[in-house]
Amino acid sequence: MPKRDEVHPPKCVDEHCTLVDRGGALPELQHRQGRPLVSAVPCGQTKEGCKGTGKGTGKPKTRLEEIALELAIASAIANGEMNADLSRKDGKQFGVIGGTNEDGVDNPIVQAAVATAAIASGVLLGQADKFVKKLEEACAKKAPLILQGTVESSKETAEFLAKQYGADIAHALEQNGAIGAYEVMKKFTDGLGGAYQAHHILEVAMADKLRFTKNFDKLPAVILTEAEHKRITRWLSQRRPKNLKADTVWELYEEVYEAYPHWLDAIKPYFGK
């Protein structure tokens, strides 16, 4: 009889050849109770090893792109949309398991997505998916994401993403310079031990002193690293005028936030600008 690999030659199912598709044949792994039977296995667990012969031409995905893919799959599973094609022009992507895409495989991302779908409603997954896609688009345009509307400003969405992806999503928001209500941005930093922190662009003390608002949780905020937050806070403290009037405080922010014009845009309405 011909060897299995002669009948179903193994082929890489991702651009880095981390998974090898044997065309429906079982992987060369010792079966254990509870282990799913799959036709795609890590290349390191095959006799051939990892040869790096993937056909993809796209760049390796960033963590944010991986998160977007996981959420897209999870949302599709939760909503019963099993025939989605996730292929992209910049590289070969996995199809949804059970769908019509012939490249659909049983892989760790899908498994993570199934677990995600099991603990969240389809509505929340859809909101999280939209949120990350908007963030991904903003990053691609090199423009800060301004969180507005019910989906973007949902504390529940922020809390869900923070629990699922921790510092990864906080880092993406920090790098992008995203701005949202403090109560939303703080959800992304909870549980990170202070490594990332939400910063009121318009400080609570100033908003209170100038009687701009009492709803401090709605003030615009950004996510900063601990070191950057300390630096900004120190600058504000050192340069704060004794005469706390709207005009002098605005001049303070113009000086300290000179490198962050979108921060100034976010707080202009409070100063009647």
Backbone as CSV, one residue per row, in Angstrom:
resi,resn,N_x,N_y,N_z,CA_x,CA_y,CA_z,C_x,C_y,C_z
1,MET,0.853,-1.198,0.000,0.000,0.000,0.000,0.887,1.246,0.000
2,PRO,0.462,2.267,-0.695,1.251,3.500,-0.687,1.228,4.132,0.705
3,LYS,2.277,4.828,1.014,2.338,5.507,2.300,1.295,6.616,2.347
4,ARG,0.872,6.939,3.591,-0.163,7.951,3.767,0.223,9.287,3.140
5,ASP,1.463,9.692,3.335,1.889,10.994,2.839,1.966,11.055,1.329
6,GLU,2.036,9.854,0.675,2.027,9.843,-0.781,0.615,10.076,-1.303
7,VAL,-0.374,9.591,-0.550,-1.774,9.770,-0.931,-2.260,11.168,-0.574
8,HIS,-1.941,11.608,0.656,-2.321,12.938,1.129,-1.059,13.679,1.554
9,PRO,-0.332,14.252,0.615,0.893,14.985,0.978,0.594,16.071,1.992
10,PRO,1.368,16.144,3.061,1.120,17.197,4.064,1.371,18.565,3.471
11,LYS,0.539,19.530,3.874,0.735,20.888,3.393,0.567,21.862,4.549
12,CYS,1.270,22.974,4.456,1.184,23.995,5.488,-0.165,24.691,5.385
13,VAL,-0.778,24.975,6.526,-2.068,25.658,6.528,-1.946,27.088,7.022
14,ASP,-0.760,27.538,7.338,-0.540,28.939,7.639,0.793,29.354,7.055
15,GLU,1.011,30.644,6.961,2.173,31.141,6.240,3.493,30.770,6.886
16,HIS,3.488,30.485,8.191,4.730,30.124,8.871,4.886,28.622,9.051
17,CYS,3.929,27.880,8.523,3.960,26.418,8.594,4.021,25.918,10.029
18,THR,3.240,26.565,10.909,3.178,26.095,12.285,2.168,24.967,12.446
19,LEU,1.241,24.842,11.469,0.282,23.739,11.450,0.376,23.041,10.104
20,VAL,0.297,21.712,10.141,0.387,20.917,8.920,-0.918,20.173,8.717
21,ASP,-1.528,20.335,7.550,-2.789,19.671,7.225,-2.479,18.366,6.507
22,ARG,-2.958,17.254,7.053,-2.726,15.943,6.443,-3.950,15.459,5.665
23,GLY,-4.791,16.378,5.286,-5.909,16.020,4.411,-6.912,15.084,5.031
24,GLY,-7.150,15.220,6.321,-8.158,14.392,6.980,-7.581,13.235,7.746
25,ALA,-6.303,12.906,7.540,-5.691,11.815,8.286,-5.429,12.265,9.716
26,LEU,-5.420,11.320,10.635,-5.191,11.666,12.036,-3.727,12.015,12.262
27,PRO,-3.466,12.928,13.173,-2.082,13.309,13.457,-1.322,12.184,14.134
28,GLU,-0.021,12.246,14.030,0.810,11.221,14.666,1.023,11.563,16.132
29,LEU,-0.057,11.523,16.887,-0.020,11.794,18.315,-0.701,10.639,19.040
30,GLN,-0.213,10.343,20.225,-0.861,9.290,21.009,-2.199,9.812,21.492
31,HIS,-3.273,9.137,21.180,-4.600,9.609,21.565,-4.821,9.421,23.059
32,ARG,-5.314,10.491,23.679,-5.661,10.423,25.097,-7.132,10.759,25.241
33,GLN,-7.731,10.269,26.322,-9.131,10.532,26.578,-9.356,12.046,26.653
34,GLY,-10.329,12.531,25.921,-10.637,13.954,25.948,-9.927,14.751,24.887
35,ARG,-8.914,14.179,24.217,-8.201,14.910,23.168,-9.038,14.872,21.882
36,PRO,-9.310,16.026,21.262,-10.078,16.018,20.018,-9.254,15.425,18.886
37,LEU,-9.909,14.738,17.961,-9.237,14.201,16.790,-9.245,15.273,15.714
38,VAL,-8.093,15.707,15.277,-7.994,16.784,14.308,-7.092,16.371,13.172
39,SER,-7.235,17.052,12.040,-6.402,16.750,10.888,-5.254,17.736,10.753
40,ALA,-5.194,18.766,11.602,-4.098,19.733,11.568,-3.366,19.674,12.889
41,VAL,-2.060,19.580,12.839,-1.269,19.466,14.056,-0.098,20.430,14.002
42,PRO,0.460,20.797,15.169,1.661,21.631,15.166,2.774,20.945,14.384
43,CYS,3.486,21.712,13.556,4.506,21.110,12.709,5.602,20.438,13.527
44,GLY,5.823,20.942,14.741,6.865,20.360,15.575,6.543,18.957,16.048
45,GLN,5.283,18.544,15.899,4.870,17.224,16.358,4.792,16.228,15.199
46,THR,5.329,16.580,14.073,5.366,15.661,12.943,6.791,15.190,12.701
47,LYS,6.946,14.081,11.947,8.273,13.558,11.642,9.092,14.550,10.824
48,GLU,8.385,15.314,9.946,9.105,16.235,9.075,9.608,17.470,9.804
49,GLY,8.947,17.804,10.913,9.336,19.007,11.633,8.847,20.256,10.924
50,CYS,9.330,21.409,11.382,8.917,22.686,10.810,9.880,23.080,9.699
51,LYS,9.394,23.033,8.471,10.263,23.303,7.331,10.140,24.727,6.812
52,GLY,9.128,25.471,7.325,8.983,26.843,6.877,8.648,26.969,5.412
53,THR,7.812,26.066,4.894,7.485,26.088,3.463,6.092,26.634,3.211
54,GLY,5.630,27.518,4.100,4.309,28.097,3.920,4.224,28.914,2.645
55,LYS,3.022,29.015,2.082,2.821,29.702,0.810,2.353,31.137,0.994
56,GLY,2.054,31.546,2.241,1.530,32.881,2.465,2.545,33.959,2.133
57,THR,2.031,35.112,1.701,2.907,36.232,1.356,2.735,37.399,2.311
58,GLY,1.804,37.289,3.241,1.545,38.393,4.158,2.529,38.436,5.314
59,LYS,2.548,39.572,6.006,3.400,39.730,7.170,2.783,38.979,8.356
60,PRO,3.605,38.575,9.339,3.053,37.941,10.536,2.049,38.872,11.207
61,LYS,0.970,38.315,11.725,-0.052,39.122,12.365,0.468,39.728,13.669
62,THR,0.051,40.957,13.939,0.326,41.573,15.223,-0.639,40.987,16.243
63,ARG,-0.380,41.255,17.522,-1.280,40.746,18.556,-2.679,41.338,18.384
64,LEU,-2.763,42.598,17.988,-4.064,43.210,17.778,-4.811,42.527,16.650
65,GLU,-4.117,42.163,15.581,-4.745,41.449,14.474,-5.195,40.061,14.910
66,GLU,-4.411,39.418,15.766,-4.808,38.109,16.289,-6.083,38.236,17.119
67,ILE,-6.151,39.279,17.942,-7.338,39.499,18.758,-8.555,39.722,17.858
68,ALA,-8.384,40.533,16.811,-9.483,40.792,15.879,-9.952,39.502,15.227
69,LEU,-9.004,38.625,14.862,-9.359,37.357,14.232,-10.102,36.454,15.212
70,GLU,-9.615,36.366,16.437,-10.275,35.536,17.450,-11.709,36.002,17.675
71,LEU,-11.896,37.316,17.778,-13.230,37.850,18.029,-14.147,37.644,16.838
72,ALA,-13.592,37.781,15.641,-14.403,37.573,14.434,-14.922,36.143,14.379
73,ILE,-14.049,35.193,14.687,-14.448,33.785,14.672,-15.444,33.500,15.786
74,ALA,-15.168,34.029,16.970,-16.058,33.805,18.107,-17.440,34.376,17.831
75,SER,-17.477,35.580,17.253,-18.756,36.210,16.929,-19.511,35.388,15.893
76,ALA,-18.786,34.850,14.900,-19.425,34.022,13.863,-20.020,32.764,14.477
77,ILE,-19.264,32.143,15.393,-19.746,30.929,16.054,-20.978,31.232,16.884
78,ALA,-20.917,32.332,17.661,-22.021,32.682,18.550,-23.294,32.999,17.780
79,ASN,-23.133,33.534,16.566,-24.288,33.930,15.770,-24.651,32.909,14.697
80,GLY,-23.963,31.758,14.698,-24.283,30.713,13.747,-23.871,31.013,12.318
81,GLU,-22.953,31.969,12.147,-22.483,32.315,10.804,-21.231,31.500,10.499
82,MET,-21.434,30.269,10.107,-20.324,29.320,10.008,-19.680,29.256,8.624
83,ASN,-20.154,30.037,7.679,-19.612,29.963,6.327,-18.755,31.166,5.953
84,ALA,-18.317,31.910,6.947,-17.534,33.117,6.670,-16.166,32.765,6.112
85,ASP,-15.704,33.585,5.179,-14.377,33.422,4.605,-13.479,34.518,5.156
86,LEU,-12.471,34.129,5.911,-11.596,35.105,6.549,-10.340,35.379,5.742
87,SER,-10.298,34.949,4.492,-9.096,35.170,3.685,-8.906,36.660,3.443
88,ARG,-7.653,37.067,3.413,-7.315,38.454,3.205,-6.288,38.569,2.087
89,LYS,-6.218,39.725,1.457,-5.310,39.925,0.342,-3.846,39.848,0.762
90,ASP,-3.579,40.216,2.025,-2.176,40.273,2.441,-1.662,38.955,3.016
91,GLY,-2.426,37.892,2.928,-1.913,36.620,3.413,-3.029,35.611,3.627
92,LYS,-2.691,34.365,3.647,-3.657,33.293,3.826,-4.104,33.222,5.272
93,GLN,-5.392,33.180,5.494,-5.933,33.119,6.844,-6.768,31.851,7.008
94,PHE,-7.048,31.501,8.212,-7.860,30.328,8.498,-9.328,30.588,8.178
95,GLY,-10.008,29.581,7.701,-11.441,29.671,7.523,-12.134,29.267,8.813
96,VAL,-13.438,29.470,8.876,-14.197,29.100,10.055,-14.488,27.612,10.013
97,ILE,-14.233,26.920,11.095,-14.461,25.487,11.152,-15.937,25.187,10.889
98,GLY,-16.207,24.204,10.053,-17.580,23.865,9.726,-18.136,24.671,8.575
99,GLY,-17.347,25.611,8.062,-17.819,26.455,6.969,-17.477,25.876,5.616
100,THR,-17.676,26.682,4.588,-17.434,26.209,3.230,-16.007,26.459,2.773
101,ASN,-15.259,27.256,3.512,-13.875,27.532,3.132,-13.052,26.258,3.270
102,GLU,-12.451,25.807,2.203,-11.707,24.552,2.239,-10.477,24.627,3.136
103,ASP,-10.050,25.858,3.475,-8.897,25.995,4.349,-9.277,26.014,5.824
104,GLY,-10.546,25.815,6.130,-10.963,25.797,7.524,-10.317,24.636,8.265
105,VAL,-9.689,24.935,9.393,-9.012,23.889,10.152,-9.327,24.019,11.622
106,ASP,-9.038,22.952,12.360,-9.194,22.941,13.807,-7.882,23.470,14.384
107,ASN,-7.876,24.680,14.902,-6.632,25.291,15.353,-6.822,26.002,16.677
108,PRO,-5.749,26.368,17.355,-5.853,26.981,18.679,-6.685,28.252,18.716
109,ILE,-6.650,29.053,17.658,-7.423,30.281,17.652,-8.913,29.973,17.679
110,VAL,-9.316,28.968,16.884,-10.720,28.577,16.883,-11.119,28.045,18.255
111,GLN,-10.251,27.235,18.856,-10.562,26.690,20.174,-10.738,27.813,21.192
112,ALA,-9.876,28.827,21.125,-9.991,29.966,22.030,-11.299,30.710,21.776
113,ALA,-11.666,30.814,20.499,-12.888,31.512,20.145,-14.116,30.772,20.662
114,VAL,-14.098,29.449,20.571,-15.216,28.650,21.083,-15.364,28.861,22.584
115,ALA,-14.240,28.889,23.295,-14.272,29.120,24.736,-14.820,30.509,25.031
116,THR,-14.420,31.481,24.222,-14.912,32.840,24.394,-16.415,32.897,24.172
117,ALA,-16.862,32.241,23.120,-18.281,32.254,22.802,-19.111,31.614,23.899
118,ALA,-18.506,30.680,24.606,-19.232,29.962,25.646,-19.475,30.816,26.875
119,ILE,-18.709,31.899,27.040,-18.841,32.688,28.265,-19.404,34.079,27.997
120,ALA,-19.769,34.377,26.782,-20.291,35.705,26.493,-21.448,35.618,25.510
121,SER,-22.338,36.584,25.600,-23.467,36.599,24.678,-23.006,37.017,23.296
122,GLY,-23.803,36.653,22.301,-23.473,37.037,20.943,-23.435,38.545,20.771
123,VAL,-24.301,39.269,21.499,-24.334,40.733,21.413,-23.028,41.319,21.906
124,LEU,-22.549,40.856,23.054,-21.309,41.384,23.619,-20.121,41.049,22.723
125,LEU,-20.107,39.847,22.174,-19.036,39.469,21.258,-19.042,40.356,20.020
126,GLY,-20.235,40.634,19.522,-20.342,41.500,18.352,-19.824,42.890,18.636
127,GLN,-20.131,43.423,19.825,-19.647,44.740,20.209,-18.127,44.744,20.339
128,ALA,-17.590,43.695,20.954,-16.144,43.598,21.112,-15.457,43.493,19.757
129,ASP,-16.055,42.734,18.851,-15.511,42.576,17.504,-15.466,43.923,16.790
130,LYS,-16.559,44.694,16.872,-16.617,46.008,16.237,-15.588,46.949,16.858
131,PHE,-15.460,46.874,18.172,-14.509,47.748,18.871,-13.088,47.497,18.377
132,VAL,-12.685,46.245,18.350,-11.311,45.919,17.958,-11.076,46.245,16.486
133,LYS,-12.073,46.028,15.641,-11.920,46.368,14.224,-11.722,47.863,14.040
134,LYS,-12.467,48.670,14.807,-12.299,50.120,14.732,-10.914,50.523,15.215
135,LEU,-10.437,49.853,16.259,-9.096,50.141,16.766,-8.041,49.739,15.748
136,GLU,-8.242,48.593,15.111,-7.305,48.119,14.089,-7.262,49.092,12.906
137,GLU,-8.426,49.574,12.492,-8.493,50.541,11.392,-7.795,51.846,11.769
138,ALA,-8.012,52.295,13.014,-7.390,53.536,13.473,-5.875,53.399,13.502
139,CYS,-5.399,52.250,13.957,-3.953,52.012,13.995,-3.370,52.001,12.584
140,ALA,-4.098,51.396,11.646,-3.622,51.344,10.265,-3.523,52.745,9.665
141,LYS,-4.441,53.625,10.069,-4.444,54.997,9.569,-3.507,55.896,10.382
142,LYS,-2.939,55.338,11.449,-2.073,56.096,12.363,-2.816,57.289,12.937
143,ALA,-4.081,57.038,13.307,-4.925,58.070,13.894,-5.494,57.554,15.211
144,PRO,-5.617,58.407,16.217,-6.171,57.948,17.497,-7.643,57.582,17.376
145,LEU,-8.039,56.541,18.064,-9.432,56.132,18.096,-10.166,56.976,19.131
146,ILE,-11.224,57.650,18.717,-12.042,58.437,19.631,-13.290,57.615,19.938
147,LEU,-13.418,57.148,21.151,-14.506,56.252,21.520,-15.776,57.048,21.755
148,GLN,-16.767,56.823,20.918,-18.043,57.515,20.997,-19.160,56.527,20.707
149,GLY,-20.365,56.876,21.130,-21.500,56.014,20.839,-21.622,54.883,21.849
150,THR,-22.707,54.143,21.755,-22.998,53.120,22.752,-22.042,51.940,22.689
151,VAL,-21.633,51.536,21.480,-20.723,50.396,21.349,-19.336,50.755,21.831
152,GLU,-18.815,51.876,21.312,-17.451,52.257,21.634,-17.290,52.627,23.096
153,SER,-18.323,53.195,23.707,-18.201,53.675,25.088,-18.795,52.713,26.106
154,SER,-19.012,51.472,25.726,-19.612,50.498,26.625,-18.608,49.998,27.657
155,LYS,-18.933,50.176,28.918,-18.070,49.653,29.984,-18.048,48.132,29.947
156,GLU,-19.178,47.531,29.579,-19.248,46.074,29.515,-18.315,45.520,28.447
157,THR,-18.276,46.200,27.296,-17.377,45.774,26.226,-15.925,45.886,26.669
158,ALA,-15.593,47.004,27.304,-14.221,47.224,27.790,-13.835,46.175,28.823
159,GLU,-14.744,45.880,29.728,-14.460,44.895,30.774,-14.249,43.508,30.176
160,PHE,-15.065,43.166,29.176,-14.937,41.866,28.523,-13.585,41.740,27.833
161,LEU,-13.220,42.742,27.052,-11.935,42.710,26.343,-10.768,42.670,27.316
162,ALA,-10.876,43.414,28.404,-9.798,43.445,29.396,-9.613,42.079,30.042
163,LYS,-10.713,41.398,30.331,-10.628,40.075,30.953,-10.046,39.052,29.984
164,GLN,-10.386,39.179,28.713,-9.922,38.209,27.722,-8.481,38.437,27.309
165,TYR,-8.076,39.704,27.181,-6.786,39.997,26.560,-5.835,40.823,27.411
166,GLY,-6.272,41.243,28.590,-5.382,41.877,29.559,-4.530,42.995,28.995
167,ALA,-3.227,42.893,29.229,-2.289,43.950,28.848,-2.205,44.138,27.335
168,ASP,-2.548,43.115,26.539,-2.465,43.239,25.081,-3.369,44.352,24.565
169,ILE,-4.606,44.385,25.049,-5.544,45.391,24.560,-5.211,46.748,25.154
170,ALA,-4.747,46.792,26.398,-4.342,48.060,27.009,-3.149,48.657,26.257
171,HIS,-2.210,47.796,25.886,-1.032,48.240,25.147,-1.428,48.808,23.781
172,ALA,-2.356,48.141,23.104,-2.803,48.610,21.793,-3.456,49.980,21.898
173,LEU,-4.272,50.185,22.929,-4.933,51.471,23.129,-3.933,52.561,23.498
174,GLU,-2.936,52.198,24.287,-1.903,53.163,24.675,-1.093,53.582,23.455
175,GLN,-0.704,52.618,22.639,0.077,52.910,21.449,-0.717,53.748,20.445
176,ASN,-2.012,53.496,20.363,-2.858,54.217,19.411,-3.167,55.631,19.889
177,GLY,-3.149,55.863,21.213,-3.520,57.171,21.744,-5.015,57.358,21.841
178,ALA,-5.754,56.247,21.939,-7.214,56.287,21.977,-7.722,57.124,23.145
179,ILE,-8.850,57.800,22.920,-9.481,58.641,23.933,-10.903,58.162,24.168
180,GLY,-11.262,58.024,25.428,-12.620,57.641,25.792,-12.943,58.140,27.174
181,ALA,-14.182,57.933,27.610,-14.571,58.327,28.957,-13.707,57.584,29.978
182,TYR,-13.364,58.260,31.058,-12.492,57.674,32.070,-13.046,56.342,32.575
183,GLU,-14.366,56.263,32.783,-14.952,55.042,33.318,-14.771,53.853,32.378
184,VAL,-14.648,54.131,31.077,-14.418,53.068,30.091,-12.932,52.714,30.041
185,MET,-12.086,53.724,29.931,-10.649,53.478,29.804,-10.081,52.781,31.032
186,LYS,-10.633,53.090,32.192,-10.142,52.460,33.418,-10.405,50.959,33.426
187,LYS,-11.473,50.533,32.761,-11.768,49.100,32.692,-10.635,48.330,32.018
188,PHE,-9.984,48.975,31.039,-8.897,48.318,30.326,-7.630,48.185,31.179
189,THR,-7.522,48.980,32.238,-6.313,48.964,33.062,-6.495,48.236,34.383
190,ASP,-7.726,47.924,34.742,-7.972,47.204,35.997,-7.276,45.846,35.979
191,GLY,-6.654,45.505,37.083,-6.033,44.185,37.204,-4.669,44.070,36.569
192,LEU,-4.077,45.173,36.119,-2.763,45.118,35.468,-1.646,45.579,36.396
193,GLY,-1.975,45.754,37.662,-0.949,46.107,38.639,-0.334,47.477,38.437
194,GLY,-1.031,48.360,37.752,-0.527,49.711,37.547,0.401,49.862,36.356
195,ALA,0.651,48.773,35.625,1.546,48.851,34.463,0.995,49.810,33.414
196,TYR,-0.324,49.810,33.255,-1.019,50.778,32.406,-2.060,51.476,33.271
197,GLN,-2.219,52.790,33.058,-3.114,53.570,33.897,-3.939,54.530,33.063
198,ALA,-5.184,54.739,33.477,-6.057,55.696,32.800,-5.768,57.093,33.341
199,HIS,-5.606,58.042,32.443,-5.267,59.425,32.816,-6.374,60.375,32.393
200,HIS,-6.933,61.116,33.365,-7.878,62.183,33.045,-7.131,63.279,32.286
201,ILE,-7.507,63.527,31.045,-6.857,64.607,30.295,-7.171,65.944,30.967
202,LEU,-8.424,66.156,31.294,-8.829,67.281,32.127,-8.879,66.750,33.553
203,GLU,-7.945,67.185,34.376,-7.824,66.627,35.726,-9.086,66.854,36.542
204,VAL,-9.350,65.921,37.428,-10.536,66.000,38.284,-10.503,67.273,39.125
205,ALA,-9.342,67.580,39.702,-9.229,68.773,40.564,-9.543,70.047,39.789
206,MET,-9.086,70.107,38.520,-9.338,71.288,37.706,-10.808,71.361,37.291
207,ALA,-11.378,70.239,36.905,-12.781,70.208,36.512,-13.677,70.606,37.674
208,ASP,-13.297,70.199,38.871,-14.060,70.524,40.074,-13.877,71.992,40.446
209,LYS,-12.625,72.440,40.460,-12.331,73.824,40.841,-13.003,74.816,39.911
210,LEU,-12.988,74.531,38.623,-13.559,75.441,37.635,-15.050,75.182,37.404
211,ARG,-15.598,74.205,38.122,-17.021,73.881,38.075,-17.477,73.515,36.657
212,PHE,-16.627,72.771,35.982,-16.970,72.313,34.631,-17.964,71.159,34.675
213,THR,-17.781,70.264,35.638,-18.648,69.082,35.748,-18.429,68.417,37.099
214,LYS,-19.414,67.652,37.515,-19.271,66.818,38.714,-19.235,65.339,38.335
215,ASN,-19.482,65.064,37.064,-19.486,63.683,36.584,-18.085,63.351,36.077
216,PHE,-17.167,63.131,37.018,-15.759,62.978,36.671,-15.470,61.706,35.873
217,ASP,-16.323,60.698,36.021,-16.117,59.449,35.286,-16.327,59.616,33.783
218,LYS,-17.010,60.689,33.381,-17.263,60.933,31.962,-16.193,61.805,31.321
219,LEU,-15.237,62.306,32.114,-14.189,63.144,31.559,-13.341,62.342,30.570
220,PRO,-12.861,62.966,29.500,-12.032,62.247,28.524,-10.729,61.777,29.147
221,ALA,-10.312,60.567,28.765,-9.109,59.976,29.344,-8.362,59.171,28.294
222,VAL,-7.098,58.944,28.564,-6.247,58.104,27.719,-5.582,57.061,28.595
223,ILE,-5.004,56.052,27.979,-4.247,55.036,28.706,-2.762,55.315,28.524
224,LEU,-2.042,55.349,29.641,-0.608,55.609,29.626,0.118,54.505,30.381
225,THR,1.386,54.343,30.084,2.196,53.457,30.909,2.388,54.120,32.265
226,GLU,2.771,53.346,33.254,2.972,53.900,34.593,4.000,55.033,34.570
227,ALA,5.115,54.840,33.871,6.174,55.844,33.814,5.688,57.122,33.133
228,GLU,4.956,56.979,32.020,4.466,58.149,31.295,3.425,58.896,32.105
229,HIS,2.576,58.155,32.825,1.553,58.795,33.654,2.206,59.620,34.759
230,LYS,3.239,59.090,35.380,3.955,59.823,36.423,4.605,61.076,35.848
231,ARG,5.160,60.954,34.652,5.836,62.086,34.032,4.846,63.211,33.719
232,ILE,3.716,62.857,33.110,2.707,63.857,32.774,2.157,64.510,34.034
233,THR,1.862,63.700,35.030,1.322,64.234,36.292,2.313,65.182,36.952
234,ARG,3.588,64.834,36.912,4.618,65.682,37.511,4.716,67.018,36.768
235,TRP,4.668,66.968,35.458,4.719,68.204,34.659,3.543,69.121,35.002
236,LEU,2.350,68.538,35.076,1.166,69.334,35.396,1.292,69.963,36.778
237,SER,1.777,69.192,37.739,1.928,69.688,39.104,2.942,70.820,39.184
238,GLN,4.072,70.667,38.488,5.140,71.666,38.538,4.749,72.966,37.854
239,ARG,3.916,72.910,36.841,3.588,74.090,36.044,2.224,74.690,36.378
240,ARG,1.506,74.091,37.310,0.147,74.553,37.614,0.185,75.965,38.202
241,PRO,-0.539,76.888,37.598,-0.538,78.269,38.099,-1.290,78.397,39.425
242,LYS,-0.895,79.413,40.196,-1.587,79.664,41.459,-2.968,80.243,41.208
243,ASN,-3.072,81.011,40.137,-4.342,81.619,39.770,-5.122,80.664,38.880
244,LEU,-5.971,79.866,39.486,-6.676,78.820,38.743,-7.951,79.361,38.107
245,LYS,-7.762,79.982,36.975,-8.880,80.430,36.158,-8.860,79.645,34.851
246,ALA,-9.978,79.643,34.176,-10.105,78.835,32.951,-8.999,79.155,31.955
247,ASP,-8.707,80.439,31.747,-7.696,80.825,30.755,-6.307,80.346,31.136
248,THR,-5.940,80.483,32.416,-4.602,80.078,32.838,-4.448,78.564,32.832
249,VAL,-5.518,77.850,33.181,-5.466,76.386,33.163,-5.357,75.897,31.717
250,TRP,-6.075,76.543,30.799,-5.980,76.161,29.389,-4.566,76.380,28.864
251,GLU,-3.948,77.469,29.254,-2.570,77.736,28.850,-1.625,76.661,29.391
252,LEU,-1.902,76.198,30.606,-1.117,75.108,31.187,-1.220,73.861,30.324
253,TYR,-2.442,73.497,29.938,-2.632,72.301,29.133,-2.008,72.451,27.752
254,GLU,-2.097,73.639,27.175,-1.468,73.866,25.882,0.038,73.626,25.952
255,GLU,0.638,73.991,27.067,2.076,73.807,27.237,2.432,72.349,27.470
256,VAL,1.759,71.725,28.420,2.097,70.348,28.798,1.682,69.349,27.715
257,TYR,0.552,69.600,27.057,0.034,68.680,26.050,0.407,69.085,24.623
258,GLU,1.439,69.858,24.468,1.819,70.348,23.146,2.031,69.213,22.143
259,ALA,2.575,68.100,22.620,2.838,66.952,21.735,1.599,66.090,21.508
260,TYR,0.484,66.435,22.155,-0.735,65.627,22.064,-1.915,66.526,21.667
261,PRO,-1.929,67.052,20.456,-3.005,67.968,20.057,-4.398,67.358,20.149
262,HIS,-4.512,66.040,19.959,-5.838,65.425,20.045,-6.340,65.395,21.486
263,TRP,-5.434,65.454,22.464,-5.857,65.591,23.853,-6.517,66.963,24.049
264,LEU,-5.890,68.006,23.507,-6.438,69.357,23.625,-7.803,69.449,22.951
265,ASP,-7.926,68.782,21.793,-9.217,68.792,21.098,-10.323,68.178,21.961
266,ALA,-9.950,67.165,22.738,-10.936,66.446,23.560,-11.469,67.289,24.713
267,ILE,-10.672,68.252,25.199,-11.103,69.047,26.355,-11.448,70.484,25.997
268,LYS,-11.287,70.867,24.740,-11.634,72.229,24.312,-13.044,72.643,24.688
269,PRO,-14.047,71.769,24.484,-15.431,72.182,24.791,-15.615,72.638,26.233
270,TYR,-14.860,72.069,27.168,-15.008,72.478,28.572,-14.561,73.922,28.776
271,PHE,-13.662,74.387,27.937,-13.125,75.740,28.054,-13.805,76.715,27.076
272,GLY,-14.826,76.232,26.383,-15.537,77.090,25.451,-14.735,77.409,24.202
273,LYS,-13.793,76.523,23.844,-12.949,76.743,22.679,-13.596,76.205,21.391
